[in-house]
Amino acid sequence: MTEQTENATRLARPLIRLAKLAGVATSYVGMSRDYHEIEDDVLVAVLKALGIDASNDDAIEQSITTIQRERNTRIVPPTVLHIVGKKSKVEVHGGALDVPAASITLEDGETYAGKIEHEGGSGAAVEVDGGFVCTSYLVLPEDLPEGYHTLEVTVGGKTESATVISAPEKIELLDEMKKGSLWGWMSQLYSIRSSGSWGIGDYEDLKTLLVESKKKTGADFMLINPLHAAEPVPPIEPSPYLPISRRFINFSYIRPESMPEYATLSPEDKAKVDALHEQVEPLNGDAQVLDRETMWRTKMQALWIIYKAGLSAQRQAEFDQYLA
């Protein structure tokens, strides 16, 4: 079917104009190619979340005026997209006789040596705060390299900067995808258990999934739940989508026996770890139960035994290097 678009009457509505000014989509075409126009109450709520008041007609008009004024009084937009290999124009605001001076600091800290041209604008000047603002353009050249750069522009004694995102027009597909597509398995890691698990799927189970899915089914990838860190104390958060940190991985997925230090434990300490595993091993056979509390309470004791045994000189050196 032919994709539908919003008609002129809808596009002229103040709420729709405000949403588009704020970069909020007001319609979309779904996966099944069905066309949807987003309801007013949804747009009002989204705009409110962005700090923009659209609660009534007067508020909408005031918000439009405020956004337009903010844009007209900025020399350059805060963020600029540039396509590598093509020229791109950056809107510049200033007085009618002002000629902007511009420079670009590249991502690596070097100053871009190419020429940044200036083009005059077209259209009438806009009145702002009792003065007039005219629009002209800076032209970013084709050879501006990929990266996140900083554009600095001075007009009439005032200087502002913008982040330039210089990106390729497209990313080439992997060779394997050029004639078809890749496929893989999806799983929630905590639910995939083996006899060696501690009641919850762990990183050893993930290794098995990766190796066996490739070897036995030819899968190209394994899609799993997020592995970010959860709370280290009970009650353990059951959802992997509510981590306490995205900087660290979830250490409750560690299998104690996979740690090199386990192999060098004293016979007494190794027996203690093995006994702890025996306590939770029955949990691996019940597909209906995920007992995180018992798993972590038991596994934490095993990890503490291994921790107290200490690191070898080589492992300590590797750990120190990691910290550095």
C-alpha positions as a LaTeX table, in Angstrom:
\begin{tabular}{lrrr}
\hline
Residue & $x$ (\AA) & $y$ (\AA) & $z$ (\AA) \\
\hline
Met1 & 0.00 & 0.00 & 0.00 \\
Thr2 & 1.02 & 3.61 & $-0.45$ \\
Glu3 & 2.25 & 5.20 & 2.76 \\
Gln4 & $-0.12$ & 7.83 & 4.12 \\
Thr5 & 1.00 & 11.17 & 5.48 \\
Glu6 & $-0.60$ & 13.87 & 7.56 \\
Asn7 & $-2.82$ & 16.23 & 5.61 \\
Ala8 & $-2.38$ & 20.00 & 5.47 \\
Thr9 & $-5.14$ & 20.66 & 8.00 \\
Arg10 & $-3.49$ & 18.47 & 10.62 \\
Leu11 & $-0.04$ & 19.87 & 9.92 \\
Ala12 & $-1.38$ & 23.40 & 10.45 \\
Arg13 & $-2.69$ & 22.62 & 13.95 \\
Pro14 & $-0.66$ & 24.41 & 16.67 \\
Leu15 & $-0.12$ & 21.22 & 18.70 \\
Ile16 & 1.28 & 19.41 & 15.67 \\
Arg17 & 3.50 & 22.38 & 14.81 \\
Leu18 & 4.81 & 22.48 & 18.38 \\
Ala19 & 5.54 & 18.75 & 18.43 \\
Lys20 & 7.46 & 18.93 & 15.18 \\
Leu21 & 9.40 & 21.97 & 16.42 \\
Ala22 & 10.41 & 19.89 & 19.44 \\
Gly23 & 11.39 & 16.92 & 17.28 \\
Val24 & 8.47 & 14.73 & 18.38 \\
Ala25 & 6.94 & 12.50 & 15.71 \\
Thr26 & 3.21 & 13.00 & 15.22 \\
Ser27 & 2.50 & 10.00 & 12.99 \\
Tyr28 & 4.09 & 6.73 & 11.96 \\
Val29 & 3.69 & 3.69 & 9.73 \\
Gly30 & 3.77 & 0.39 & 11.62 \\
Met31 & 5.44 & $-2.91$ & 10.80 \\
Ser32 & 2.37 & $-4.11$ & 8.92 \\
Arg33 & 2.36 & $-0.87$ & 6.91 \\
Asp34 & $-0.63$ & 0.52 & 8.79 \\
Tyr35 & $-0.69$ & 4.28 & 9.23 \\
His36 & $-1.19$ & 5.90 & 12.66 \\
Glu37 & $-1.63$ & 9.50 & 13.76 \\
Ile38 & $-0.59$ & 9.98 & 17.37 \\
Glu39 & $-3.37$ & 11.10 & 19.70 \\
Asp40 & $-3.31$ & 14.59 & 21.17 \\
Asp41 & $-3.14$ & 13.45 & 24.80 \\
Val42 & $-0.06$ & 11.37 & 24.01 \\
Leu43 & 1.68 & 14.32 & 22.34 \\
Val44 & 0.81 & 16.58 & 25.28 \\
Ala45 & 2.25 & 14.04 & 27.72 \\
Val46 & 5.45 & 13.53 & 25.70 \\
Leu47 & 5.98 & 17.28 & 25.38 \\
Lys48 & 5.41 & 17.67 & 29.13 \\
Ala49 & 8.11 & 15.06 & 29.76 \\
Leu50 & 10.44 & 17.24 & 27.66 \\
Gly51 & 9.58 & 20.28 & 29.77 \\
Ile52 & 7.30 & 21.84 & 27.14 \\
Asp53 & 3.85 & 23.03 & 28.17 \\
Ala54 & 1.09 & 22.05 & 25.71 \\
Ser55 & $-1.73$ & 21.87 & 28.23 \\
Asn56 & $-3.98$ & 24.40 & 26.44 \\
Asp57 & $-4.11$ & 26.62 & 23.36 \\
Asp58 & $-2.41$ & 29.60 & 25.03 \\
Ala59 & 0.35 & 27.40 & 26.43 \\
Ile60 & 0.95 & 25.86 & 23.01 \\
Glu61 & 1.32 & 29.26 & 21.35 \\
Gln62 & 3.63 & 30.44 & 24.13 \\
Ser63 & 5.78 & 27.32 & 23.81 \\
Ile64 & 6.05 & 27.78 & 20.04 \\
Thr65 & 7.13 & 31.39 & 20.55 \\
Thr66 & 9.67 & 30.39 & 23.20 \\
Ile67 & 11.26 & 27.66 & 21.08 \\
Gln68 & 11.42 & 29.87 & 17.99 \\
Arg69 & 12.97 & 32.70 & 20.02 \\
Glu70 & 15.57 & 30.37 & 21.53 \\
Arg71 & 16.55 & 29.13 & 18.08 \\
Asn72 & 16.65 & 32.60 & 16.54 \\
Thr73 & 18.86 & 33.95 & 19.32 \\
Arg74 & 21.38 & 31.11 & 19.07 \\
Ile75 & 24.19 & 31.67 & 16.60 \\
Val76 & 24.28 & 27.97 & 15.63 \\
Pro77 & 22.24 & 24.91 & 16.57 \\
Pro78 & 23.72 & 22.93 & 19.49 \\
Thr79 & 24.17 & 19.82 & 17.31 \\
Val80 & 24.90 & 19.52 & 13.60 \\
Leu81 & 24.84 & 16.38 & 11.43 \\
His82 & 27.38 & 16.16 & 8.60 \\
Ile83 & 27.54 & 13.35 & 6.03 \\
Val84 & 31.11 & 12.39 & 5.13 \\
Gly85 & 31.83 & 12.96 & 1.45 \\
Lys86 & 29.12 & 15.59 & 1.01 \\
Lys87 & 28.84 & 19.30 & 1.68 \\
Ser88 & 26.42 & 20.29 & 4.42 \\
Lys89 & 25.01 & 23.65 & 5.46 \\
Val90 & 24.83 & 24.98 & 9.01 \\
Glu91 & 22.32 & 27.73 & 9.74 \\
Val92 & 23.89 & 30.82 & 11.35 \\
His93 & 21.99 & 33.69 & 12.95 \\
Gly94 & 23.35 & 37.22 & 13.24 \\
Gly95 & 23.01 & 40.79 & 12.08 \\
Ala96 & 22.52 & 41.68 & 8.43 \\
Leu97 & 26.11 & 42.90 & 8.05 \\
Asp98 & 27.77 & 40.30 & 10.27 \\
Val99 & 30.18 & 37.85 & 8.66 \\
Pro100 & 30.72 & 34.78 & 10.87 \\
Ala101 & 34.17 & 33.44 & 11.67 \\
Ala102 & 34.31 & 29.70 & 12.14 \\
Ser103 & 36.76 & 26.96 & 13.10 \\
Ile104 & 36.48 & 23.24 & 13.81 \\
Thr105 & 38.37 & 21.30 & 16.46 \\
Leu106 & 38.51 & 17.67 & 15.40 \\
Glu107 & 37.81 & 14.76 & 17.69 \\
Asp108 & 41.54 & 14.15 & 18.21 \\
Gly109 & 42.10 & 17.76 & 19.32 \\
Glu110 & 43.66 & 18.94 & 16.06 \\
Thr111 & 42.33 & 22.00 & 14.24 \\
Tyr112 & 40.63 & 21.27 & 10.92 \\
Ala113 & 42.78 & 22.81 & 8.19 \\
Gly114 & 40.15 & 22.93 & 5.43 \\
Lys115 & 38.14 & 25.97 & 4.38 \\
Ile116 & 34.71 & 26.65 & 5.86 \\
Glu117 & 32.80 & 28.79 & 3.37 \\
His118 & 30.07 & 31.30 & 4.15 \\
Glu119 & 26.91 & 31.73 & 2.09 \\
Gly120 & 24.36 & 34.51 & 2.38 \\
Gly121 & 20.85 & 33.61 & 3.36 \\
Ser122 & 17.51 & 34.33 & 1.83 \\
Gly123 & 14.22 & 35.51 & 3.23 \\
Ala124 & 13.24 & 38.37 & 5.49 \\
Ala125 & 14.95 & 39.17 & 8.77 \\
Val126 & 13.17 & 38.08 & 11.95 \\
Glu127 & 12.44 & 40.58 & 14.71 \\
Val128 & 13.76 & 39.38 & 18.08 \\
Asp129 & 13.84 & 41.49 & 21.25 \\
Gly130 & 13.58 & 44.75 & 19.35 \\
Gly131 & 16.32 & 43.86 & 16.86 \\
Phe132 & 16.51 & 41.89 & 13.64 \\
Val133 & 18.15 & 38.51 & 13.10 \\
Cys134 & 19.20 & 37.33 & 9.67 \\
Thr135 & 20.03 & 33.79 & 8.59 \\
Ser136 & 23.09 & 32.80 & 6.60 \\
Tyr137 & 24.95 & 29.52 & 6.21 \\
Leu138 & 28.33 & 27.96 & 6.84 \\
Val139 & 29.28 & 25.19 & 4.43 \\
Leu140 & 31.05 & 22.18 & 5.90 \\
Pro141 & 33.22 & 20.60 & 3.16 \\
Glu142 & 33.16 & 17.03 & 1.90 \\
Asp143 & 36.51 & 16.07 & 3.42 \\
Leu144 & 35.56 & 16.70 & 7.04 \\
Pro145 & 36.47 & 13.32 & 8.60 \\
Glu146 & 34.26 & 11.02 & 10.60 \\
Gly147 & 33.97 & 11.78 & 14.30 \\
Tyr148 & 32.49 & 14.05 & 16.94 \\
His149 & 33.97 & 17.47 & 16.32 \\
Thr150 & 33.42 & 20.95 & 17.78 \\
Leu151 & 32.38 & 23.85 & 15.55 \\
Glu152 & 33.06 & 27.30 & 17.02 \\
Val153 & 31.36 & 30.29 & 15.43 \\
Thr154 & 31.80 & 33.99 & 16.26 \\
Val155 & 29.28 & 36.59 & 15.12 \\
Gly156 & 29.22 & 40.21 & 16.26 \\
Gly157 & 31.62 & 39.60 & 19.12 \\
Lys158 & 29.62 & 36.64 & 20.47 \\
Thr159 & 30.92 & 33.06 & 20.24 \\
Glu160 & 29.01 & 29.79 & 20.41 \\
Ser161 & 29.96 & 26.18 & 19.79 \\
Ala162 & 28.13 & 23.21 & 18.29 \\
Thr163 & 28.85 & 19.50 & 18.29 \\
Val164 & 29.34 & 18.26 & 14.74 \\
Ile165 & 28.47 & 14.60 & 14.26 \\
Ser166 & 30.29 & 13.64 & 11.08 \\
Ala167 & 29.05 & 10.23 & 9.98 \\
Pro168 & 29.09 & 8.07 & 6.86 \\
Glu169 & 25.90 & 8.02 & 4.82 \\
Lys170 & 25.54 & 4.29 & 5.41 \\
Ile171 & 27.33 & 1.36 & 7.00 \\
Glu172 & 28.16 & $-1.53$ & 4.71 \\
Leu173 & 26.53 & $-4.84$ & 5.54 \\
Leu174 & 28.57 & $-7.77$ & 6.77 \\
Asp175 & 29.56 & $-10.07$ & 3.90 \\
Glu176 & 27.31 & $-12.79$ & 5.33 \\
Met177 & 24.31 & $-10.44$ & 5.15 \\
Lys178 & 24.76 & $-9.21$ & 1.60 \\
Lys179 & 23.10 & $-12.30$ & 0.14 \\
Gly180 & 20.72 & $-13.09$ & 2.95 \\
Ser181 & 20.44 & $-12.67$ & 6.69 \\
Leu182 & 21.96 & $-13.94$ & 9.92 \\
Trp183 & 20.01 & $-15.93$ & 12.48 \\
Gly184 & 20.49 & $-16.98$ & 16.07 \\
Trp185 & 18.92 & $-18.21$ & 19.26 \\
Met186 & 17.37 & $-16.05$ & 21.98 \\
Ser187 & 17.31 & $-16.93$ & 25.64 \\
Gln188 & 17.00 & $-15.51$ & 29.13 \\
Leu189 & 20.34 & $-16.70$ & 30.50 \\
Tyr190 & 19.13 & $-17.16$ & 34.08 \\
Ser191 & 16.60 & $-19.77$ & 32.92 \\
Ile192 & 19.11 & $-21.91$ & 30.96 \\
Arg193 & 20.63 & $-24.32$ & 33.48 \\
Ser194 & 22.88 & $-27.36$ & 33.46 \\
Ser195 & 23.87 & $-29.80$ & 36.19 \\
Gly196 & 26.80 & $-27.52$ & 36.97 \\
Ser197 & 24.64 & $-24.41$ & 37.53 \\
Trp198 & 23.86 & $-23.09$ & 40.99 \\
Gly199 & 20.11 & $-22.82$ & 40.42 \\
Ile200 & 20.40 & $-19.96$ & 37.92 \\
Gly201 & 22.01 & $-20.00$ & 34.47 \\
Asp202 & 25.52 & $-18.56$ & 34.56 \\
Tyr203 & 28.47 & $-17.56$ & 32.37 \\
Glu204 & 29.56 & $-21.20$ & 31.97 \\
Asp205 & 26.08 & $-21.99$ & 30.66 \\
Leu206 & 26.39 & $-19.03$ & 28.28 \\
Lys207 & 29.68 & $-20.45$ & 26.98 \\
Thr208 & 27.96 & $-23.78$ & 26.38 \\
Leu209 & 25.09 & $-22.04$ & 24.59 \\
Leu210 & 27.47 & $-20.16$ & 22.30 \\
Val211 & 29.62 & $-23.15$ & 21.43 \\
Glu212 & 26.85 & $-25.73$ & 21.05 \\
Ser213 & 24.45 & $-23.48$ & 19.12 \\
Lys214 & 27.17 & $-22.81$ & 16.55 \\
Lys215 & 28.40 & $-26.41$ & 16.42 \\
Lys216 & 25.02 & $-28.17$ & 16.32 \\
Thr217 & 22.72 & $-25.67$ & 14.57 \\
Gly218 & 25.00 & $-23.25$ & 12.72 \\
Ala219 & 23.60 & $-20.23$ & 14.58 \\
Asp220 & 25.33 & $-16.91$ & 13.93 \\
Phe221 & 24.63 & $-15.26$ & 17.28 \\
Met222 & 23.04 & $-15.65$ & 20.69 \\
Leu223 & 20.68 & $-12.96$ & 21.96 \\
Ile224 & 20.41 & $-12.86$ & 25.75 \\
Asn225 & 19.02 & $-10.62$ & 28.49 \\
Pro226 & 21.11 & $-7.70$ & 29.79 \\
Leu227 & 23.95 & $-8.76$ & 32.09 \\
His228 & 24.26 & $-5.54$ & 34.08 \\
Ala229 & 24.88 & $-5.61$ & 37.83 \\
Ala230 & 21.94 & $-6.15$ & 40.17 \\
Glu231 & 21.86 & $-5.58$ & 43.94 \\
Pro232 & 24.49 & $-7.68$ & 45.75 \\
Val233 & 22.17 & $-8.24$ & 48.73 \\
Pro234 & 18.72 & $-9.83$ & 49.08 \\
Pro235 & 16.11 & $-9.31$ & 47.89 \\
Ile236 & 17.74 & $-9.85$ & 44.51 \\
Glu237 & 16.01 & $-7.87$ & 41.75 \\
Pro238 & 14.34 & $-10.47$ & 39.51 \\
Ser239 & 14.30 & $-8.30$ & 36.39 \\
Pro240 & 17.55 & $-7.93$ & 34.41 \\
Tyr241 & 16.04 & $-4.75$ & 32.96 \\
Leu242 & 16.25 & $-2.94$ & 36.32 \\
Pro243 & 19.99 & $-2.97$ & 37.14 \\
Ile244 & 21.67 & $-0.79$ & 39.73 \\
Ser245 & 24.55 & $-0.09$ & 37.33 \\
Arg246 & 25.23 & $-0.33$ & 33.63 \\
Arg247 & 28.96 & 0.08 & 34.22 \\
Phe248 & 29.45 & $-3.37$ & 35.74 \\
Ile249 & 28.34 & $-6.90$ & 34.91 \\
Asn250 & 26.20 & $-9.11$ & 37.12 \\
Phe251 & 28.60 & $-11.10$ & 39.28 \\
Ser252 & 25.84 & $-13.46$ & 40.48 \\
Tyr253 & 26.30 & $-15.19$ & 37.09 \\
Ile254 & 29.85 & $-16.28$ & 38.06 \\
Arg255 & 30.26 & $-20.03$ & 38.49 \\
Pro256 & 32.71 & $-20.52$ & 41.40 \\
Glu257 & 34.24 & $-23.69$ & 39.95 \\
Ser258 & 35.22 & $-21.82$ & 36.75 \\
Met259 & 37.55 & $-19.48$ & 38.65 \\
Pro260 & 41.24 & $-20.48$ & 38.38 \\
Glu261 & 41.58 & $-20.14$ & 42.16 \\
Tyr262 & 39.08 & $-22.97$ & 42.70 \\
Ala263 & 41.55 & $-25.44$ & 41.21 \\
Thr264 & 44.25 & $-24.43$ & 43.71 \\
Leu265 & 42.07 & $-24.55$ & 46.85 \\
Ser266 & 43.04 & $-26.81$ & 49.69 \\
Pro267 & 41.17 & $-30.13$ & 49.74 \\
Glu268 & 39.16 & $-28.87$ & 52.73 \\
Asp269 & 38.10 & $-25.62$ & 51.06 \\
Lys270 & 37.32 & $-27.35$ & 47.77 \\
Ala271 & 35.10 & $-29.81$ & 49.64 \\
Lys272 & 33.25 & $-26.89$ & 51.25 \\
Val273 & 32.56 & $-25.31$ & 47.83 \\
Asp274 & 31.43 & $-28.64$ & 46.41 \\
Ala275 & 29.09 & $-29.16$ & 49.35 \\
Leu276 & 27.56 & $-25.74$ & 48.82 \\
His277 & 26.92 & $-26.58$ & 45.16 \\
Glu278 & 25.22 & $-29.82$ & 46.18 \\
Gln279 & 22.76 & $-27.79$ & 48.25 \\
Val280 & 21.46 & $-25.86$ & 45.23 \\
Glu281 & 22.00 & $-28.46$ & 42.49 \\
Pro282 & 18.38 & $-29.74$ & 42.79 \\
Leu283 & 17.16 & $-26.27$ & 41.71 \\
Asn284 & 18.62 & $-26.87$ & 38.25 \\
Gly285 & 16.00 & $-29.50$ & 37.42 \\
Asp286 & 12.88 & $-27.45$ & 38.14 \\
Ala287 & 11.89 & $-25.37$ & 35.11 \\
Gln288 & 9.16 & $-23.64$ & 37.13 \\
Val289 & 11.38 & $-22.21$ & 39.87 \\
Leu290 & 14.10 & $-19.54$ & 39.76 \\
Asp291 & 15.25 & $-19.20$ & 43.35 \\
Arg292 & 17.65 & $-16.28$ & 43.19 \\
Glu293 & 17.78 & $-15.79$ & 46.95 \\
Thr294 & 18.95 & $-19.34$ & 47.70 \\
Met295 & 21.35 & $-19.26$ & 44.75 \\
Trp296 & 23.03 & $-16.05$ & 45.85 \\
Arg297 & 23.10 & $-16.85$ & 49.56 \\
Thr298 & 24.83 & $-20.16$ & 48.81 \\
Lys299 & 27.06 & $-18.98$ & 45.96 \\
Met300 & 28.25 & $-15.97$ & 47.98 \\
Gln301 & 29.65 & $-18.34$ & 50.63 \\
Ala302 & 31.56 & $-20.23$ & 47.93 \\
Leu303 & 32.93 & $-17.04$ & 46.40 \\
Trp304 & 34.03 & $-15.86$ & 49.84 \\
Ile305 & 35.94 & $-19.11$ & 50.43 \\
Ile306 & 37.73 & $-18.65$ & 47.09 \\
Tyr307 & 38.41 & $-14.97$ & 47.80 \\
Lys308 & 40.02 & $-15.70$ & 51.17 \\
Ala309 & 42.34 & $-18.26$ & 49.55 \\
Gly310 & 44.02 & $-15.39$ & 47.69 \\
Leu311 & 45.54 & $-14.99$ & 44.24 \\
Ser312 & 48.69 & $-16.45$ & 42.78 \\
Ala313 & 51.49 & $-13.99$ & 41.99 \\
Gln314 & 50.64 & $-14.13$ & 38.29 \\
Arg315 & 46.91 & $-13.60$ & 38.87 \\
Gln316 & 47.62 & $-10.74$ & 41.29 \\
Ala317 & 49.83 & $-9.08$ & 38.66 \\
Glu318 & 47.08 & $-9.51$ & 36.05 \\
Phe319 & 44.53 & $-8.03$ & 38.45 \\
Asp320 & 46.78 & $-5.06$ & 39.27 \\
Gln321 & 47.23 & $-4.44$ & 35.55 \\
Tyr322 & 43.46 & $-4.56$ & 35.07 \\
Leu323 & 42.94 & $-2.02$ & 37.84 \\
Ala324 & 45.58 & 0.27 & 36.32 \\
\hline
\end{tabular}
